[in-house]
Amino acid sequence: MTDAPSSDAAQPVESDQARPPKPRRALLLSLFIGLAVFAYAFDQLTKLWVTANMTEGERIPVLPPLLHWYYIRNSGAAFSIGENVTWVFTIIMTAVAVAILLQLRKLGSLWWALALGLLFGGALGNLTDRLFREPSFAMGHVVDFIQLPNFAIFNIADSAVVSSVVIICLLTLRGISLDGSHPGTDRVKHDS
């Protein structure tokens, strides 16, 4: 006669089977790298097109009155804030890029991989401008060209960063951690 396992012993197995499988690490890193490369390449290619085909200050109607290409070089941040401290933005973008790379070891969520990939690609896109565009190394002006009515002029890197921040805010509000866990939900399961 064999002893049947107690209900307490069987419960962890059932709860593990009930949980959806966590995405594999290679898939998450591939998604992160793919989105980072896409955001960075798209940003740099559009800036290359703008600088090769437009003169600074030129405005081209695309979908008037909603969308225009308007080529400017921005030494500051959004809405031209901090134009006299360009080097500060270079340091901040470098710190953000390093912080993202340090957090990758904790990555366990597809949505966080998407958000961090966009954030990393966008930060590197504008960091490249800061490092290698005129007037000098680490003091470069960012190429902006997308103009919407009554809004700041921006670029693809800015769009990637803003999109990632929206996703990060939603993930945070839903309580989804970087590793993909739901601390509030997991605590309730363990208490019951």
CORPEVEN-V238971 format. One record per residue. N is the residue number from 1. RES is the residue in one small letter. SS is DSSP state (alpha for helix, beta for strand, coil for the rest). BURIAL is # if it has 16 or more other ideal C-beta (glycine too) atoms within 10 Angstrom, else .. Layout:
BEGIN
n->(N | N)
res->(RES | RES)
ss->(SS | SS)
burial->(BURIAL | BURIAL)
END
This chain:
BEGIN
n->(1 | 2 | 3 | 4 | 5 | 6 | 7 | 8 | 9 | 10 | 11 | 12 | 13 | 14 | 15 | 16 | 17 | 18 | 19 | 20 | 21 | 22 | 23 | 24 | 25 | 26 | 27 | 28 | 29 | 30 | 31 | 32 | 33 | 34 | 35 | 36 | 37 | 38 | 39 | 40 | 41 | 42 | 43 | 44 | 45 | 46 | 47 | 48 | 49 | 50 | 51 | 52 | 53 | 54 | 55 | 56 | 57 | 58 | 59 | 60 | 61 | 62 | 63 | 64 | 65 | 66 | 67 | 68 | 69 | 70 | 71 | 72 | 73 | 74 | 75 | 76 | 77 | 78 | 79 | 80 | 81 | 82 | 83 | 84 | 85 | 86 | 87 | 88 | 89 | 90 | 91 | 92 | 93 | 94 | 95 | 96 | 97 | 98 | 99 | 100 | 101 | 102 | 103 | 104 | 105 | 106 | 107 | 108 | 109 | 110 | 111 | 112 | 113 | 114 | 115 | 116 | 117 | 118 | 119 | 120 | 121 | 122 | 123 | 124 | 125 | 126 | 127 | 128 | 129 | 130 | 131 | 132 | 133 | 134 | 135 | 136 | 137 | 138 | 139 | 140 | 141 | 142 | 143 | 144 | 145 | 146 | 147 | 148 | 149 | 150 | 151 | 152 | 153 | 154 | 155 | 156 | 157 | 158 | 159 | 160 | 161 | 162 | 163 | 164 | 165 | 166 | 167 | 168 | 169 | 170 | 171 | 172 | 173 | 174 | 175 | 176 | 177 | 178 | 179 | 180 | 181 | 182 | 183 | 184 | 185 | 186 | 187 | 188 | 189 | 190 | 191 | 192)
res->(m | t | d | a | p | s | s | d | a | a | q | p | v | e | s | d | q | a | r | p | p | k | p | r | r | a | l | l | l | s | l | f | i | g | l | a | v | f | a | y | a | f | d | q | l | t | k | l | w | v | t | a | n | m | t | e | g | e | r | i | p | v | l | p | p | l | l | h | w | y | y | i | r | n | s | g | a | a | f | s | i | g | e | n | v | t | w | v | f | t | i | i | m | t | a | v | a | v | a | i | l | l | q | l | r | k | l | g | s | l | w | w | a | l | a | l | g | l | l | f | g | g | a | l | g | n | l | t | d | r | l | f | r | e | p | s | f | a | m | g | h | v | v | d | f | i | q | l | p | n | f | a | i | f | n | i | a | d | s | a | v | v | s | s | v | v | i | i | c | l | l | t | l | r | g | i | s | l | d | g | s | h | p | g | t | d | r | v | k | h | d | s)
ss->(coil | coil | coil | coil | coil | coil | alpha | alpha | alpha | alpha | alpha | alpha | alpha | alpha | alpha | alpha | alpha | alpha | coil | coil | coil | coil | coil | coil | alpha | alpha | alpha | alpha | alpha | alpha | alpha | alpha | alpha | alpha | alpha | alpha | alpha | alpha | alpha | alpha | alpha | alpha | alpha | alpha | alpha | alpha | alpha | alpha | alpha | alpha | alpha | alpha | alpha | coil | coil | coil | coil | coil | beta | beta | beta | beta | beta | coil | coil | coil | beta | beta | beta | beta | beta | beta | beta | beta | coil | coil | coil | alpha | alpha | alpha | coil | coil | coil | coil | coil | alpha | alpha | alpha | alpha | alpha | alpha | alpha | alpha | alpha | alpha | alpha | alpha | alpha | alpha | alpha | alpha | alpha | alpha | alpha | alpha | alpha | coil | coil | coil | alpha | alpha | alpha | alpha | alpha | alpha | alpha | alpha | alpha | alpha | alpha | alpha | alpha | alpha | alpha | alpha | alpha | alpha | alpha | alpha | alpha | alpha | alpha | coil | coil | coil | coil | coil | coil | coil | coil | coil | beta | beta | beta | beta | beta | beta | beta | coil | coil | coil | coil | coil | beta | coil | alpha | alpha | alpha | alpha | alpha | alpha | alpha | alpha | alpha | alpha | alpha | alpha | alpha | alpha | alpha | alpha | alpha | alpha | coil | coil | beta | coil | coil | coil | coil | coil | beta | alpha | alpha | alpha | alpha | alpha | alpha | alpha | alpha | alpha | coil)
burial->(. | . | . | . | . | . | . | . | . | . | . | . | . | . | . | . | . | . | . | . | . | . | . | . | . | . | . | # | . | . | # | # | . | . | # | # | . | . | # | # | . | # | # | # | . | # | # | . | . | # | . | . | . | # | . | . | . | . | . | . | . | . | . | . | . | . | . | # | # | # | # | # | # | # | # | # | # | . | . | . | . | . | . | . | . | # | . | . | # | # | . | . | # | # | . | # | # | . | . | # | . | . | . | # | . | . | # | # | # | . | . | # | # | # | # | # | # | # | # | # | # | # | # | # | # | # | # | # | # | # | # | . | # | . | . | . | . | . | # | # | # | # | # | # | # | # | # | . | . | . | . | . | # | # | # | # | # | # | # | # | # | . | # | # | . | . | # | # | . | . | # | . | . | . | . | # | . | # | . | # | . | . | . | . | . | . | . | . | . | . | . | .)
END
